[in-house]
């Protein structure tokens, strides 16, 4: 699992961002590990999303995998 964080820091940013058919609203949005891999790849190939990622408007926080015994 991971959390995608979208910080809508200004009035010129869209009210939501759509990546691979998933809408991310401002705040924290949970996604699966498989989706994170695809989202990272897509962000690298998109200039605007890559800019958002570099400016920390869009961040990815991965959760550590806990081992159950």
MODELLER restraints for C-alpha pairs under 7 A, 6 or more apart:
rsr = mdl.restraints
at = mdl.atoms
rsr.add(forms.Gaussian(group=physical.xy_distance, feature=features.Distance(at['CA:1:A'], at['CA:31:A']), mean=5.89, stdev=0.5))
rsr.add(forms.Gaussian(group=physical.xy_distance, feature=features.Distance(at['CA:1:A'], at['CA:32:A']), mean=4.52, stdev=0.5))
rsr.add(forms.Gaussian(group=physical.xy_distance, feature=features.Distance(at['CA:1:A'], at['CA:33:A']), mean=4.90, stdev=0.5))
rsr.add(forms.Gaussian(group=physical.xy_distance, feature=features.Distance(at['CA:1:A'], at['CA:62:A']), mean=6.47, stdev=0.5))
rsr.add(forms.Gaussian(group=physical.xy_distance, feature=features.Distance(at['CA:1:A'], at['CA:63:A']), mean=5.76, stdev=0.5))
rsr.add(forms.Gaussian(group=physical.xy_distance, feature=features.Distance(at['CA:2:A'], at['CA:30:A']), mean=5.85, stdev=0.5))
rsr.add(forms.Gaussian(group=physical.xy_distance, feature=features.Distance(at['CA:2:A'], at['CA:31:A']), mean=5.46, stdev=0.5))
rsr.add(forms.Gaussian(group=physical.xy_distance, feature=features.Distance(at['CA:2:A'], at['CA:32:A']), mean=6.19, stdev=0.5))
rsr.add(forms.Gaussian(group=physical.xy_distance, feature=features.Distance(at['CA:2:A'], at['CA:33:A']), mean=6.39, stdev=0.5))
rsr.add(forms.Gaussian(group=physical.xy_distance, feature=features.Distance(at['CA:2:A'], at['CA:36:A']), mean=6.93, stdev=0.5))
rsr.add(forms.Gaussian(group=physical.xy_distance, feature=features.Distance(at['CA:2:A'], at['CA:60:A']), mean=6.93, stdev=0.5))
rsr.add(forms.Gaussian(group=physical.xy_distance, feature=features.Distance(at['CA:2:A'], at['CA:61:A']), mean=5.65, stdev=0.5))
rsr.add(forms.Gaussian(group=physical.xy_distance, feature=features.Distance(at['CA:2:A'], at['CA:62:A']), mean=4.18, stdev=0.5))
rsr.add(forms.Gaussian(group=physical.xy_distance, feature=features.Distance(at['CA:2:A'], at['CA:63:A']), mean=5.33, stdev=0.5))
rsr.add(forms.Gaussian(group=physical.xy_distance, feature=features.Distance(at['CA:3:A'], at['CA:28:A']), mean=6.13, stdev=0.5))
rsr.add(forms.Gaussian(group=physical.xy_distance, feature=features.Distance(at['CA:3:A'], at['CA:29:A']), mean=5.43, stdev=0.5))
rsr.add(forms.Gaussian(group=physical.xy_distance, feature=features.Distance(at['CA:3:A'], at['CA:30:A']), mean=4.58, stdev=0.5))
rsr.add(forms.Gaussian(group=physical.xy_distance, feature=features.Distance(at['CA:3:A'], at['CA:31:A']), mean=6.13, stdev=0.5))
rsr.add(forms.Gaussian(group=physical.xy_distance, feature=features.Distance(at['CA:3:A'], at['CA:60:A']), mean=5.81, stdev=0.5))
rsr.add(forms.Gaussian(group=physical.xy_distance, feature=features.Distance(at['CA:3:A'], at['CA:61:A']), mean=5.10, stdev=0.5))
rsr.add(forms.Gaussian(group=physical.xy_distance, feature=features.Distance(at['CA:3:A'], at['CA:62:A']), mean=6.23, stdev=0.5))
rsr.add(forms.Gaussian(group=physical.xy_distance, feature=features.Distance(at['CA:4:A'], at['CA:28:A']), mean=5.80, stdev=0.5))
rsr.add(forms.Gaussian(group=physical.xy_distance, feature=features.Distance(at['CA:4:A'], at['CA:29:A']), mean=5.12, stdev=0.5))
rsr.add(forms.Gaussian(group=physical.xy_distance, feature=features.Distance(at['CA:4:A'], at['CA:30:A']), mean=6.33, stdev=0.5))
rsr.add(forms.Gaussian(group=physical.xy_distance, feature=features.Distance(at['CA:4:A'], at['CA:59:A']), mean=5.78, stdev=0.5))
rsr.add(forms.Gaussian(group=physical.xy_distance, feature=features.Distance(at['CA:4:A'], at['CA:60:A']), mean=4.67, stdev=0.5))
rsr.add(forms.Gaussian(group=physical.xy_distance, feature=features.Distance(at['CA:4:A'], at['CA:61:A']), mean=6.41, stdev=0.5))
rsr.add(forms.Gaussian(group=physical.xy_distance, feature=features.Distance(at['CA:5:A'], at['CA:27:A']), mean=5.49, stdev=0.5))
rsr.add(forms.Gaussian(group=physical.xy_distance, feature=features.Distance(at['CA:5:A'], at['CA:28:A']), mean=4.56, stdev=0.5))
rsr.add(forms.Gaussian(group=physical.xy_distance, feature=features.Distance(at['CA:5:A'], at['CA:29:A']), mean=6.27, stdev=0.5))
rsr.add(forms.Gaussian(group=physical.xy_distance, feature=features.Distance(at['CA:5:A'], at['CA:58:A']), mean=5.66, stdev=0.5))
rsr.add(forms.Gaussian(group=physical.xy_distance, feature=features.Distance(at['CA:5:A'], at['CA:59:A']), mean=5.13, stdev=0.5))
rsr.add(forms.Gaussian(group=physical.xy_distance, feature=features.Distance(at['CA:5:A'], at['CA:60:A']), mean=6.28, stdev=0.5))
rsr.add(forms.Gaussian(group=physical.xy_distance, feature=features.Distance(at['CA:6:A'], at['CA:24:A']), mean=6.99, stdev=0.5))
rsr.add(forms.Gaussian(group=physical.xy_distance, feature=features.Distance(at['CA:6:A'], at['CA:25:A']), mean=6.72, stdev=0.5))
rsr.add(forms.Gaussian(group=physical.xy_distance, feature=features.Distance(at['CA:6:A'], at['CA:26:A']), mean=4.83, stdev=0.5))
rsr.add(forms.Gaussian(group=physical.xy_distance, feature=features.Distance(at['CA:6:A'], at['CA:27:A']), mean=5.35, stdev=0.5))
rsr.add(forms.Gaussian(group=physical.xy_distance, feature=features.Distance(at['CA:6:A'], at['CA:28:A']), mean=6.67, stdev=0.5))
rsr.add(forms.Gaussian(group=physical.xy_distance, feature=features.Distance(at['CA:6:A'], at['CA:57:A']), mean=5.81, stdev=0.5))
rsr.add(forms.Gaussian(group=physical.xy_distance, feature=features.Distance(at['CA:6:A'], at['CA:58:A']), mean=4.72, stdev=0.5))
rsr.add(forms.Gaussian(group=physical.xy_distance, feature=features.Distance(at['CA:6:A'], at['CA:59:A']), mean=6.69, stdev=0.5))
rsr.add(forms.Gaussian(group=physical.xy_distance, feature=features.Distance(at['CA:7:A'], at['CA:26:A']), mean=5.58, stdev=0.5))
rsr.add(forms.Gaussian(group=physical.xy_distance, feature=features.Distance(at['CA:7:A'], at['CA:27:A']), mean=6.27, stdev=0.5))
rsr.add(forms.Gaussian(group=physical.xy_distance, feature=features.Distance(at['CA:7:A'], at['CA:57:A']), mean=5.00, stdev=0.5))
rsr.add(forms.Gaussian(group=physical.xy_distance, feature=features.Distance(at['CA:7:A'], at['CA:58:A']), mean=6.45, stdev=0.5))
rsr.add(forms.Gaussian(group=physical.xy_distance, feature=features.Distance(at['CA:8:A'], at['CA:26:A']), mean=5.74, stdev=0.5))
rsr.add(forms.Gaussian(group=physical.xy_distance, feature=features.Distance(at['CA:8:A'], at['CA:57:A']), mean=6.93, stdev=0.5))
rsr.add(forms.Gaussian(group=physical.xy_distance, feature=features.Distance(at['CA:15:A'], at['CA:25:A']), mean=6.61, stdev=0.5))
rsr.add(forms.Gaussian(group=physical.xy_distance, feature=features.Distance(at['CA:16:A'], at['CA:23:A']), mean=6.36, stdev=0.5))
rsr.add(forms.Gaussian(group=physical.xy_distance, feature=features.Distance(at['CA:16:A'], at['CA:24:A']), mean=5.44, stdev=0.5))
rsr.add(forms.Gaussian(group=physical.xy_distance, feature=features.Distance(at['CA:16:A'], at['CA:25:A']), mean=4.56, stdev=0.5))
rsr.add(forms.Gaussian(group=physical.xy_distance, feature=features.Distance(at['CA:16:A'], at['CA:26:A']), mean=6.64, stdev=0.5))
rsr.add(forms.Gaussian(group=physical.xy_distance, feature=features.Distance(at['CA:17:A'], at['CA:23:A']), mean=5.66, stdev=0.5))
rsr.add(forms.Gaussian(group=physical.xy_distance, feature=features.Distance(at['CA:17:A'], at['CA:24:A']), mean=5.11, stdev=0.5))
rsr.add(forms.Gaussian(group=physical.xy_distance, feature=features.Distance(at['CA:17:A'], at['CA:25:A']), mean=6.64, stdev=0.5))
rsr.add(forms.Gaussian(group=physical.xy_distance, feature=features.Distance(at['CA:18:A'], at['CA:24:A']), mean=6.10, stdev=0.5))
rsr.add(forms.Gaussian(group=physical.xy_distance, feature=features.Distance(at['CA:19:A'], at['CA:39:A']), mean=6.90, stdev=0.5))
rsr.add(forms.Gaussian(group=physical.xy_distance, feature=features.Distance(at['CA:43:A'], at['CA:49:A']), mean=5.32, stdev=0.5))
rsr.add(forms.Gaussian(group=physical.xy_distance, feature=features.Distance(at['CA:43:A'], at['CA:50:A']), mean=5.29, stdev=0.5))
rsr.add(forms.Gaussian(group=physical.xy_distance, feature=features.Distance(at['CA:44:A'], at['CA:50:A']), mean=5.65, stdev=0.5))
rsr.add(forms.Gaussian(group=physical.xy_distance, feature=features.Distance(at['CA:52:A'], at['CA:58:A']), mean=5.41, stdev=0.5))
rsr.add(forms.Gaussian(group=physical.xy_distance, feature=features.Distance(at['CA:53:A'], at['CA:59:A']), mean=5.98, stdev=0.5))
